[in-house]
């Protein structure tokens, strides 16, 4: 072999060793799905799509929650709260919401995406009880790229209602069913009933979406998604694909995080494990709100389940309980990463209330402060005629000790800790509490039927809305879930307003859910927060926060600052947040 | 032969009674699964509870007000066709689920059982033979320790040490997602690599129990005349241990082994969950957690049937292995 031959061999070896180009980077996450053979690609039927959801499907817009139309700060500062995805623009009026779609978008199977696809999704969504159908009268598609949502009742929540669902049922596959659905008839009447049955039986192998990634393979432990080369933002998506590890329980995800296998994951994590995970180079923890909180709920029915007169009907009695509980300690024990609520009881999310006018200053000037004060609690009980016995337990006028049961869902480990903590604190104060857990299958039914004295409940939930209307509706509207638990519709107790007169909170909540006037909304929110705080139907003590571990500089770079409002995209769809960051070119791969 | 038929009929009767009892118990567990499912919908979709409850009833095709007898008739009709049931959550046949999950569980658990049984028999025999050696307290202590330690703790420790810290073994799944399943060396090697930690977890947990059982059986055999005679004849220790002691002591353990093989059809919820292994345990846990009556009934019935049949086979095998034992007529 001559010298050129050796040179050629040397160059070939070099190219083979180093010349394969930059390594393709996969984003590593964790999520849940049904393992094969149950896995399938129909988002309508149970077991379908799983963790691939936000990677393969897209919404029309992504809505960053908050008051007003413009995002005030952070990554997306100055932009409209509706970040465009499959749609480009909108026009919002009390009569209709008109959406202009992005042109040139394709489904993963190559079919073009048009307004017929959007129509198909919202029509099938009727069968799934999508919240938008409370307000929606009809959907019109005047051309391939325009969709008109016509309201039967105007709603200020048009944006979250339209932005929440992903477009998951292409017309060319699901249109034959959508065409049969009659949205003027009940879901369980024909033809809707038969269509539901047919849709539940349809189980394609993989989902077909328009999202930035396509499902490639799925096993019981891993899911592999590859980049969709024809995606409208493919040039900005800097990842070759997504590798998801199956999330069976939090312990396993902690292991994956500690082993450096994940770029981001959000397991609720003990403090010591959190500290260990955060020691990994580049690992950070963001804690945006989970749009919900925990509270202690009082039974406000005429009598207690055993027929005894109900002392919780007395506001001062409930206030005494509130003062007797150190909510900071309770929150720490129950959900250490949450946001403790230690002073007031507005029924609003602690992290977002100030945005809606319920500021610290306003509360200090207008509301009763229930900060931990056992002396005040004792004073209130004495005013009501209770006396402390020689054993340190409070007794009523007949000499009977104050003794109540406190129940929670047996499957919610944080609630189990909470009831033990409350029992210990109130015993210290002089009230006997008997903690009791009930299996999930009977818990909700039993408490909604009033079969409890004190119980654990959700408060300020605004899943799907991220608006105080949903938070306040939970407890102050007769159809709200916590309102049904406390017995709002049955109670002889009259909720009093700021003017000292009984108020119809249900009507006020409905009014809040119908007004477009931001100032009016703030006024109603403040009034309802006042009613919630001063009438104290429940005692909130912690707002849940999502613990999002994310690693900078290993495979992924460019994560937003921890206080960026963009993190508010995480509750209800954490992968929606990741995909938005990818499509906007915010996070990029580290080769 | 007649006695075998009688035993078989008895086994079938037992399975029938067990199926009925399981059905009645599961159907009468307090609570309404629709409430849990509806709450899931409320939390994920922002639906109000009433709507979510109706949706759940429709989605899962479950009517809590259907009379028990009607449900029983449907169940029995399906069973007679060889259909173990229908999962309410997944709207899929339980047979289909079992067909995919059982091979993985059978592979991991049978290898573990054979390994732990073999090691346990050897250790138990040695401990009985050399009772005053250090081996006795070591094996007994180990057996007590593993009996007191939940299997998921062992699995978690193995995961942390060998998969996460040392990275010697994969932490999850039955094989790498990048490898094409098939009869190839690469795939088989990959499967064995992935199965190593689940097998080790099962084995470490079970070996102590087998060793103690074997020790007990061997000690009683040691007092037998034929052992004394073998010693008096000057036979080598190794021959006495293998041909006289171990062979005779192992017989009582056969029933236990058969029952364990039967019970393996249930998989291990905790180990399979920790290693993300695609076995029966995962589906069992889902059925229990989500109150999927159809799947629960099917999986329980399979495990019960397997255990009863394994017992039946153990009886026959026992009689063949030990000429002193005769099946009663």
Boltz contact constraints between the chains, C-beta under 6 A:
constraints:
  - contact:
      token1: [A, 35]
      token2: [B, 278]
      max_distance: 6.0
  - contact:
      token1: [A, 37]
      token2: [B, 96]
      max_distance: 6.0
  - contact:
      token1: [A, 37]
      token2: [B, 100]
      max_distance: 6.0
  - contact:
      token1: [A, 38]
      token2: [B, 90]
      max_distance: 6.0
  - contact:
      token1: [A, 38]
      token2: [B, 92]
      max_distance: 6.0
  - contact:
      token1: [A, 46]
      token2: [B, 89]
      max_distance: 6.0
  - contact:
      token1: [A, 46]
      token2: [B, 90]
      max_distance: 6.0
  - contact:
      token1: [A, 47]
      token2: [B, 90]
      max_distance: 6.0
  - contact:
      token1: [A, 129]
      token2: [B, 47]
      max_distance: 6.0
  - contact:
      token1: [A, 129]
      token2: [B, 51]
      max_distance: 6.0
  - contact:
      token1: [A, 129]
      token2: [B, 55]
      max_distance: 6.0
  - contact:
      token1: [A, 131]
      token2: [B, 46]
      max_distance: 6.0
  - contact:
      token1: [A, 200]
      token2: [B, 91]
      max_distance: 6.0
  - contact:
      token1: [A, 217]
      token2: [B, 177]
      max_distance: 6.0
  - contact:
      token1: [A, 219]
      token2: [B, 173]
      max_distance: 6.0
  - contact:
      token1: [A, 219]
      token2: [B, 177]
      max_distance: 6.0
  - contact:
      token1: [A, 220]
      token2: [B, 278]
      max_distance: 6.0
  - contact:
      token1: [A, 221]
      token2: [B, 172]
      max_distance: 6.0
  - contact:
      token1: [A, 221]
      token2: [B, 173]
      max_distance: 6.0
  - contact:
      token1: [A, 221]
      token2: [B, 276]
      max_distance: 6.0
  - contact:
      token1: [A, 222]
      token2: [B, 173]
      max_distance: 6.0
  - contact:
      token1: [A, 222]
      token2: [B, 177]
      max_distance: 6.0
  - contact:
      token1: [A, 224]
      token2: [B, 177]
      max_distance: 6.0
  - contact:
      token1: [A, 246]
      token2: [B, 276]
      max_distance: 6.0
  - contact:
      token1: [A, 248]
      token2: [B, 273]
      max_distance: 6.0
  - contact:
      token1: [A, 248]
      token2: [B, 276]
      max_distance: 6.0
  - contact:
      token1: [A, 252]
      token2: [B, 274]
      max_distance: 6.0
  - contact:
      token1: [A, 255]
      token2: [B, 159]
      max_distance: 6.0
  - contact:
      token1: [A, 255]
      token2: [B, 164]
      max_distance: 6.0
  - contact:
      token1: [A, 258]
      token2: [B, 164]
      max_distance: 6.0
  - contact:
      token1: [A, 259]
      token2: [B, 164]
      max_distance: 6.0
  - contact:
      token1: [A, 439]
      token2: [B, 31]
      max_distance: 6.0
  - contact:
      token1: [A, 440]
      token2: [B, 36]
      max_distance: 6.0
  - contact:
      token1: [A, 441]
      token2: [B, 31]
      max_distance: 6.0
  - contact:
      token1: [A, 441]
      token2: [B, 32]
      max_distance: 6.0
  - contact:
      token1: [A, 441]
      token2: [B, 36]
      max_distance: 6.0
  - contact:
      token1: [A, 441]
      token2: [B, 291]
      max_distance: 6.0
  - contact:
      token1: [A, 442]
      token2: [B, 30]
      max_distance: 6.0
  - contact:
      token1: [A, 442]
      token2: [B, 31]
      max_distance: 6.0
  - contact:
      token1: [A, 444]
      token2: [B, 35]
      max_distance: 6.0
  - contact:
      token1: [A, 444]
      token2: [B, 39]
      max_distance: 6.0
  - contact:
      token1: [A, 445]
      token2: [B, 35]
      max_distance: 6.0
  - contact:
      token1: [A, 463]
      token2: [B, 43]
      max_distance: 6.0
  - contact:
      token1: [A, 463]
      token2: [B, 46]
      max_distance: 6.0
  - contact:
      token1: [A, 464]
      token2: [B, 46]
      max_distance: 6.0
  - contact:
      token1: [A, 481]
      token2: [B, 49]
      max_distance: 6.0
